[in-house]
Amino acid sequence: MRSQIKYLHRRITAIQKDKLLHFIAGLLIAGVVSIVLPWWAALLSAAIAGAVKEVIDYYGHGKPELLDFLYTAAGGFVFCLPEIAQTLI
């Protein structure tokens, strides 16, 4: 068990800070949107926000990266996962 915890800790700390911030942003966006809209709109909002951020980066305000978009969308997905599972059951 201790070795599994060490492995998990190494994996988490290996994630770049920028990617972690994108993931957290996706979680927060989905969380806020899900207060007033269904889960699919919350997930879509997180993905759109990630895409918009990368478009802004493309036009000179940073370095656009596909992984940044994917981490943002993944954050939204993780937040919506319980609702998605409930819908499928």
Buried (B, 14 or more C-beta within 10 A) or exposed (E): EEEEEEEEEEEEEEEEEBBBBBBEBBBBBBBBBBEEEEBEBBBBBBBBBBBEBBEEBEEEEEEBBEEBBBBBBBBBBBBBEEBEEEEEE
